[in-house]
Amino acid sequence: MGDHRFEGIPAILLGTCAENHERVEEAFTSRYGHDYDVRVFESAEELLGCAGDLRADNHGIALVATEIGLTDGDGVVLLDRLHQIDATSRRIVLLAPGVYSANLPTLRALLAEGRLDTWLGIPSAPRDEEFHVAVVELLSDWSWTTNAIEVDGVQVVAPMKMPEVARIVDYLQRMGIPHRRYLADSELGQAVVAAAGPDAQFPLVRTPSKKGPDSEEIDADEIMSNPTLAEMASKMYGSVRDLDPEFVADMVVVGSGPAGLAAAVYGASEGLATVVLESEAIGGQAGTSSMIRNYLGFPRGISGMRLAQRARMQALRFGARFFVGLPVDALEPGLDGTPHTLRLEGGDTVRGRAVVIATGASYRRIGVEAIEEFVGRGVNYGAATSVARDLRDREVYVVGGGNSAGQAAVHLARFAKSVTIVIRRASLASTMSAYLIREVEANPVISVRPNSEVVDGGGERWLQWLTLRDRVDGFEERVEASGLMLLLGADPCSEWLPDGVARDEKDFVLTGRDVPPELWRDELPPAALGTTMPGVFAVGDIRQASMKRVAAASGEGAAVVPLVHAYLDPEVG
């Protein structure tokens, strides 16, 4: 599976009527003409013909923006037909002044079905910054998801079809780090291999040169050999060993999903010395979501990666410290007011007066040995948006009926030949949000296979086939499959917690009045987000009966900070 990078300058295609031609052309060429091939048409057929020619020549089509009324057809029909030519292109309906109200019902239906990304009024002034904010967001999203970014940041060098590369690229993608993959026998690949030395193991990861992007000299200290996430994170972001040995945080947040990030932002902004420890990449499960459309304040949606990185930058601005790629092995509670100690994989420790558990939940294993053997080789737990472009024109299966599965299917449908959602239930109605069900049902690439489960799979080096079993009649069918995304519900990431933190029968952490009365102190339950261990709190999906929504997790992350303040200074609380 290679790097499907487009050739040449990506295009922006515009459809407009003669009356607005000049305004539309000026709005796009003045801002984007240097970096994109901007082409304007008054005819839908001419625009579609151009799109077909561009794709035949492997040119990317970043965005198509069109008015509804064109000389020879409906702009909505044009967008639907364009989607069949290039499903990765972002789609905008342009509205001239005075036509918004008449078209609102149509636009609402199109958005609900995922048939366009947004609608925008045609700029009537030279600097319509709100218009361009929307366009830039869509272009940036297209660039990340199609791997069309031109910034050559981190370089990953390896032979083709090496499963370890997927782990590294997924981390870089989720961290929002520009990167490129190079084959070991490419010109740059050979230079990196030579600099790394004969004992280096693939994949090789080269960080940006301190001598600047134009330097052709490659230093061995820029190169990591088959690095762990902790090694990459330490090289790029620093290590806990950089902390003063006597340092004690006011609040240590374990986990950096929406709940942990919100706790970090609000805690650091209110003066708490805050440290965040993350075992993988910033964002948790939410960070893998290709597009979150139901989060307050983002009408065009936002990817999990962007939401996580924005929150991280907020927390950094207020002084929070982040350490990534470091799983916590154990929590040792403080005694008689002494700090809690968090022991990390590798032996390092971090101390904190208060601890916020925000480790969330991980996707449940499928329990099929043949499938587990292909993890990283066509099989992925989670949405794995970084591998979507490698599945262009392939048959892909998504197992799971929740929102994460729906978001993954919609994203994969931009690239794959077909996407099949496999669910054990009879329908998606009880597990997936209505807006996602509408998008799934309206997308001709996506189908749903109810009452079914994956029971086998195989291939030579990479996944090539699956066996599906009907749970009603037991019938088994073998199908072609190049990709399998497993989003099977959640098991809490609580194995590192001591016995003093009470959990339910499924190992979710108990907080507040969910704690059994026999575990209360002085006949009082813990604070609303407090656990049975003083000074230790829990937020987000790790808690029993959490809502499993980004907004709810963020709210809990913010709400825990006053409780931490009250614990640290009872008189103020």
C-alpha positions in Angstrom: 0.0 0.0 0.0 1.8 3.1 -1.2 1.6 6.8 -0.6 -1.3 7.9 -2.9 0.0 11.5 -3.3 -1.5 13.5 -6.1 0.6 14.9 -8.9 0.7 18.6 -9.8 -1.1 21.5 -8.3 -4.5 20.6 -6.8 -7.6 22.3 -8.3 -10.5 24.4 -7.1 -13.4 24.1 -9.5 -16.1 26.8 -9.5 -19.6 26.7 -11.0 -21.4 30.1 -11.3 -23.9 32.0 -13.4 -22.8 34.8 -15.7 -24.1 37.5 -13.4 -21.8 36.4 -10.5 -18.9 35.0 -12.6 -16.6 37.9 -11.9 -17.2 38.1 -8.2 -16.8 34.3 -7.7 -13.7 34.2 -9.7 -12.1 37.2 -7.9 -13.0 35.8 -4.4 -11.1 32.6 -5.1 -8.2 33.6 -7.4 -7.2 36.5 -5.2 -6.7 34.3 -2.2 -6.0 30.8 -3.6 -4.7 31.3 -7.1 -1.1 31.0 -6.1 -1.4 27.6 -4.5 -4.3 26.1 -6.4 -5.4 25.7 -10.0 -8.6 27.7 -9.9 -11.0 27.1 -12.8 -14.4 28.8 -13.3 -17.3 27.4 -15.4 -20.9 28.5 -16.1 -21.7 25.0 -17.5 -22.1 22.0 -15.3 -21.1 19.6 -18.1 -17.9 21.6 -18.7 -17.0 21.5 -15.0 -17.6 17.8 -14.8 -15.6 17.2 -17.9 -12.7 19.1 -16.4 -13.0 17.1 -13.2 -12.8 13.8 -15.1 -9.7 15.0 -17.0 -8.0 16.1 -13.8 -8.6 12.8 -12.0 -7.5 10.8 -15.0 -4.2 12.7 -14.8 -4.1 12.1 -11.0 -4.6 15.7 -10.1 -6.3 16.3 -6.8 -9.5 18.3 -6.7 -9.5 20.0 -3.3 -12.8 21.8 -3.5 -15.8 22.3 -5.7 -18.0 25.4 -5.1 -21.1 26.0 -7.2 -24.3 28.0 -7.3 -27.5 26.1 -7.5 -28.6 27.5 -10.8 -26.2 27.0 -13.7 -26.7 27.4 -17.4 -27.3 23.7 -18.1 -28.3 22.2 -14.9 -28.7 22.1 -11.1 -25.6 22.7 -9.0 -26.8 20.1 -6.5 -26.9 17.4 -9.2 -23.5 18.6 -10.2 -22.1 18.0 -6.7 -23.6 14.5 -6.6 -22.1 13.7 -10.0 -18.8 15.2 -8.9 -18.8 13.0 -5.8 -18.7 10.0 -8.1 -15.6 11.3 -9.9 -13.7 12.4 -6.7 -15.3 11.6 -3.4 -12.5 13.3 -1.5 -13.3 16.8 -2.8 -14.9 19.2 -0.4 -18.3 20.6 -1.7 -19.8 24.0 -1.1 -23.0 25.6 -2.4 -22.6 29.3 -3.2 -25.5 31.6 -2.5 -26.1 35.0 -4.1 -27.7 37.7 -2.0 -31.5 37.2 -1.7 -31.7 33.5 -2.5 -30.9 32.0 0.9 -34.5 31.7 2.2 -35.8 30.1 -1.0 -33.1 27.4 -0.9 -32.9 26.8 2.9 -35.1 23.6 2.9 -32.9 22.0 0.1 -29.7 23.0 1.8 -30.8 21.5 5.2 -31.6 18.2 3.5 -28.3 18.2 1.6 -26.3 18.8 4.8 -28.2 16.2 6.7 -27.4 13.6 4.1 -23.8 14.6 3.9 -24.1 15.6 0.2 -22.3 18.9 0.8 -19.9 20.3 3.4 -21.4 23.8 3.9 -23.0 26.7 2.1 -21.6 30.2 1.9 -22.8 33.5 0.6 -20.9 34.9 -2.3 -18.6 37.6 -1.0 -19.9 41.1 -1.8 -16.9 43.0 -0.4 -13.1 42.6 -1.0 -12.3 41.1 2.4 -15.0 38.7 3.5 -12.9 37.0 6.2 -15.7 34.8 7.5 -16.1 33.4 4.0 -12.4 32.6 3.7 -12.2 31.1 7.2 -14.7 28.5 6.1 -12.9 27.8 2.8 -9.5 27.5 4.5 -10.8 25.1 7.0 -12.2 22.8 4.3 -9.0 23.1 2.2 -6.9 22.2 5.3 -9.1 19.3 6.1 -8.8 18.0 2.5 -5.0 18.4 2.6 -4.7 16.3 5.8 -7.0 13.5 4.9 -5.7 13.0 1.4 -2.0 13.4 2.4 -1.6 16.4 0.0 0.3 18.5 2.6 3.4 19.9 1.0 5.2 20.6 4.2 8.0 18.1 4.5 8.3 17.8 8.3 9.0 14.4 9.8 10.3 11.9 7.3 9.4 8.2 7.6 11.7 5.8 5.7 10.9 2.1 5.2 10.4 -0.6 2.6 6.8 -0.8 1.2 4.2 -2.7 3.1 5.7 -2.6 6.6 3.1 -2.7 9.4 5.3 -0.8 11.9 4.9 2.3 9.6 1.2 2.4 10.2 1.8 2.8 14.0 4.2 5.7 13.5 2.1 7.5 10.8 -1.1 7.1 12.9 0.7 8.8 15.8 2.0 11.6 13.6 -1.4 12.1 12.0 -3.1 12.3 15.4 -0.5 14.7 16.8 -1.0 17.0 13.8 2.6 16.7 12.8 3.3 17.2 9.0 5.1 14.1 7.7 5.9 12.2 4.5 6.7 8.6 3.8 9.6 7.6 1.7 10.6 4.2 0.3 14.0 3.0 1.4 15.3 2.8 -2.2 14.2 6.4 -3.0 16.9 9.1 -3.3 16.1 10.6 0.1 15.5 7.1 1.6 19.0 6.0 0.6 20.6 9.1 2.1 18.7 8.5 5.4 19.7 4.8 5.5 23.3 5.7 4.9 23.3 8.3 7.7 21.5 5.9 10.1 24.3 3.3 9.8 24.3 -0.5 9.2 22.7 -1.5 12.5 19.6 0.7 12.2 16.2 -1.0 11.9 13.3 0.1 9.8 11.2 2.2 10.0 13.6 5.1 10.2 12.1 8.4 11.5 14.0 11.6 10.7 13.0 14.7 12.6 13.3 18.1 10.9 16.9 19.3 10.6 18.2 21.9 13.0 20.1 23.4 10.0 16.9 24.3 8.3 14.6 22.8 5.6 17.0 23.6 2.8 20.0 21.7 4.3 20.9 18.6 2.3 23.2 17.3 5.1 21.7 14.5 7.2 23.0 14.0 10.7 22.7 10.6 12.5 21.2 12.3 15.6 18.2 13.4 13.6 17.3 9.8 12.9 15.4 7.3 15.2 15.5 3.6 14.4 12.1 1.9 14.8 11.2 4.2 17.7 8.6 3.7 20.3 5.9 6.4 20.8 7.7 7.4 24.0 11.0 7.8 22.1 9.4 10.0 19.4 7.5 12.1 21.9 10.6 12.6 24.0 12.6 13.7 21.0 9.9 16.1 19.8 8.3 17.3 23.0 10.6 16.6 25.9 10.6 14.1 28.8 9.4 14.0 32.4 13.1 13.9 33.3 13.1 17.6 32.3 11.0 18.3 35.4 12.8 19.4 38.5 13.3 16.3 40.7 11.6 18.1 43.6 8.6 19.2 41.5 5.2 18.3 42.7 2.2 19.2 40.5 -1.0 20.6 41.9 -2.9 18.4 39.5 -1.7 15.5 37.4 -4.2 14.5 34.6 -3.8 11.0 33.3 -5.2 10.8 29.8 -5.7 13.5 27.2 -9.1 12.9 25.6 -11.7 15.7 25.7 -12.2 15.2 29.5 -8.5 15.3 30.3 -7.8 18.3 27.9 -10.7 20.3 29.4 -9.3 19.6 32.9 -5.9 20.8 31.8 -7.2 24.0 30.2 -9.3 25.0 33.1 -6.9 23.9 35.8 -3.9 25.6 34.3 -5.9 28.8 33.5 -6.8 29.0 37.2 -3.3 28.8 38.4 -2.9 25.1 39.1 0.5 23.6 38.3 -0.8 21.0 35.8 0.9 18.0 34.2 -0.8 15.8 31.6 0.4 12.2 31.0 -0.8 10.4 27.8 0.1 6.9 26.8 -0.5 7.4 23.1 -1.4 10.6 21.1 -3.2 13.7 22.3 -7.0 13.4 21.9 -7.8 9.8 23.0 -10.4 8.0 21.1 -12.0 11.3 20.0 -8.7 12.3 18.4 -9.1 9.5 15.9 -12.5 10.8 14.7 -12.4 12.1 11.1 -15.2 14.6 11.7 -17.2 15.4 14.7 -20.4 17.3 13.6 -22.5 17.5 16.7 -20.0 19.4 19.0 -21.3 22.8 20.1 -19.8 25.8 18.2 -18.5 24.0 15.1 -21.3 24.1 12.5 -19.0 22.7 9.8 -17.7 20.0 12.1 -14.2 19.5 13.3 -11.8 16.5 13.2 -10.9 14.9 16.4 -7.2 15.7 15.7 -7.9 19.4 15.3 -10.1 19.7 18.3 -7.4 17.9 20.5 -4.5 20.0 19.2 -6.4 23.3 19.7 -7.3 22.2 23.3 -3.6 21.3 23.9 -2.4 24.6 22.6 -4.9 26.4 25.0 -3.6 24.4 27.9 0.0 25.0 27.0 -0.7 28.8 26.8 -1.8 28.7 30.4 1.3 26.7 31.5 0.3 23.0 31.5 3.0 20.5 30.7 2.3 17.5 28.4 4.2 14.3 28.2 3.2 11.9 25.5 3.8 8.2 24.8 4.1 7.4 28.5 1.6 4.8 29.9 1.1 5.0 33.7 1.9 1.6 35.3 0.7 2.4 38.8 -0.8 5.0 41.1 0.7 5.0 44.6 -1.5 7.0 47.0 0.0 9.7 49.2 -0.3 9.2 53.0 -1.2 11.9 55.5 -1.3 14.6 53.0 1.8 13.6 51.0 1.6 13.7 47.2 0.4 10.9 45.1 3.0 9.2 43.0 2.4 8.0 39.4 4.9 5.4 38.2 5.4 5.4 34.4 6.4 2.7 32.1 10.2 2.7 32.1 10.5 3.6 35.8 10.1 7.4 35.9 7.7 9.0 38.3 5.6 12.1 38.5 4.1 13.4 41.8 0.9 15.4 42.2 -1.2 16.7 45.1 -4.3 15.7 43.2 -4.8 13.2 40.4 -7.5 13.3 37.7 -8.2 10.0 36.0 -9.2 10.6 32.4 -7.8 7.5 30.7 -11.2 6.7 29.1 -11.9 3.4 27.5 -10.3 1.3 24.7 -12.0 -0.6 21.9 -12.9 -4.2 22.9 -10.9 -7.0 21.2 -12.7 -9.1 18.6 -11.5 -12.4 20.0 -10.8 -14.0 16.6 -7.2 -15.2 16.5 -7.0 -15.1 12.7 -8.1 -11.4 12.7 -5.7 -10.4 15.5 -2.8 -11.7 13.4 -3.5 -9.0 10.9 -3.6 -6.0 13.2 -1.4 -3.3 11.5 -1.7 -5.3 8.2 -5.2 -4.2 7.1 -6.9 -4.6 10.5 -7.1 -1.7 12.9 -8.7 -1.0 16.2 -10.3 2.4 16.0 -11.0 4.7 13.1 -7.4 4.8 11.9 -8.0 7.8 9.6 -4.3 7.7 8.6 -4.8 4.5 6.6 -7.9 5.6 4.7 -6.1 6.9 1.7 -4.2 3.5 1.4 -7.6 1.8 0.9 -8.5 3.7 -2.2 -10.8 1.6 -4.5 -10.8 -1.3 -2.0 -13.5 -3.2 -0.1 -13.5 -2.1 3.5 -15.5 -3.3 6.5 -16.3 -1.5 9.7 -17.4 -3.5 12.8 -19.4 -1.5 15.3 -22.7 0.4 15.5 -21.8 3.5 17.5 -21.0 7.1 16.4 -17.3 6.3 16.0 -18.1 3.5 13.5 -20.4 5.8 11.6 -17.8 8.6 11.4 -15.2 6.1 10.3 -17.5 4.7 7.5 -18.3 8.2 6.2 -14.6 9.1 6.1 -13.6 5.8 4.5 -16.3 6.2 1.8 -14.3 9.1 0.4 -11.6 6.6 -0.7 -12.9 3.1 -0.7 -14.8 1.3 -3.4 -17.3 0.0 -0.9 -17.7 0.3 2.9 -19.8 -2.2 4.8 -20.8 -1.6 8.4 -21.2 -4.9 10.3 -23.4 -4.9 13.3 -24.8 -7.6 15.6 -28.1 -5.8 16.1 -31.0 -5.5 13.6 -30.3 -1.8 12.9 -28.3 1.2 13.8 -31.2 3.1 15.4 -30.4 2.3 19.1 -26.7 2.9 19.0 -25.9 5.7 16.4 -26.9 9.4 16.3 -29.7 10.2 13.9 -27.6 12.7 11.9 -25.0 10.0 11.2 -27.6 7.4 10.3 -28.9 9.8 7.6 -25.4 10.3 6.2 -24.8 6.6 6.1 -28.1 5.8 4.4 -27.6 8.6 1.8 -24.1 7.5 0.9 -24.2 5.0 -2.0 -20.8 3.6 -1.1 -21.9 2.5 2.4 -24.0 -0.5 3.2 -25.1 -1.9 6.5 -25.0 -5.7 7.2 -27.2 -6.3 10.3 -27.3 -9.4 12.5 -23.8 -10.3 11.5 -20.3 -10.8 12.9 -16.8 -11.4 11.6 -15.6 -14.9 12.5 -12.5 -15.4 10.3 -10.1 -13.6 8.0 -6.9 -14.1 6.2 -4.5 -13.2 3.4 -0.9 -13.6 2.4 0.9 -10.7 4.0 -2.0 -8.3 4.3 -5.7 -8.8 4.9 -7.5 -10.1 1.8 -10.7 -11.7 2.9 -13.1 -12.1 5.8 -15.8 -14.6 6.8 -19.1 -13.1 7.9 -21.7 -15.1 9.9 -25.4 -14.4 10.0 -26.4 -14.5 13.6 -30.0 -15.5 12.7 -29.5 -18.5 10.4 -25.8 -19.2 10.9 -25.0 -18.8 7.2 -21.3 -18.0 6.6 -20.0 -16.0 3.6 -16.5 -15.3 2.5 -15.9 -11.8 1.2 -13.0 -9.8 -0.3 -11.7 -7.2 2.2 -8.6 -5.1 2.2 -9.4 -3.2 5.4 -11.2 -3.9 8.6 -11.8 -1.2 11.3 -12.9 -2.6 14.6 -14.9 -0.2 16.9 -16.5 -2.7 19.2 -17.5 -0.8 22.3 -15.4 0.0 25.2 -13.4 -1.5 28.0 -12.2 0.9 30.7 -8.5 1.7 30.9 -8.3 1.2 34.6 -6.0 -1.7 35.1 -3.3 0.6 36.5 -5.4 1.8 39.4 -4.9 0.5 43.0 -7.6 -1.3 44.9 -8.4 1.9 46.8 -10.2 3.3 43.8 -13.5 1.5 43.7 -14.9 0.2 40.4 -18.0 -1.6 39.2 -18.1 -5.2 37.9 -16.9 -4.0 34.5 -14.0 -2.0 36.0 -15.4 1.5 35.4 -14.6 3.9 38.2 -17.2 4.8 40.7 -17.6 8.4 41.6 -19.9 10.6 43.8 -23.2 9.0 44.9 -22.5 5.9 42.6 -20.1 4.8 45.3 -21.8 2.3 47.6 -22.7 3.8 51.0 -20.4 1.3 52.9 -17.4 3.0 51.2 -18.4 6.6 52.1 -16.3 8.5 54.5 -18.0 10.0 57.6 -21.3 8.9 56.2 -20.8 11.3 53.2 -20.3 10.3 49.6 -17.3 11.5 47.7 -17.6 14.8 45.7 -19.6 14.4 42.4 -16.5 13.4 40.4 -14.5 12.2 43.4 -13.4 8.6 43.8 -13.0 6.5 47.0 -9.4 7.7 47.2 -9.0 11.2 48.6 -7.5 13.6 46.1 -8.2 11.3 43.2 -11.0 12.2 40.7 -12.3 10.6 37.6 -13.8 12.2 34.4 -15.1 11.1 31.0 -15.5 7.6 29.7 -13.6 6.0 32.5 -16.5 6.7 34.9 -19.4 4.4 35.3 -22.5 5.4 33.3 -20.7 8.2 31.4 -22.5 9.7 28.4 -19.8 8.8 25.8 -20.1 12.1 24.1 -17.3 14.7 23.5 -19.4 17.6 25.0 -20.2 15.6 28.2 -16.6 14.6 28.7 -15.4 18.2 28.2 -18.0 19.4 30.7 -16.8 16.9 33.3 -13.2 18.0 32.7 -14.1 21.6 33.4 -16.3 20.7 36.4 -13.6 18.7 38.2 -11.3 21.7 38.6 -13.4 23.4 41.4 -13.4 20.0 43.2 -9.6 19.9 42.9 -9.4 23.4 44.3 -11.7 22.4 47.2 -9.5 19.4 48.0 -6.3 21.4 47.9 -7.6 24.2 49.9 -10.7 23.1 51.9 -11.2 26.6 53.4 -11.5 28.2 50.0 -13.7 25.3 48.8 
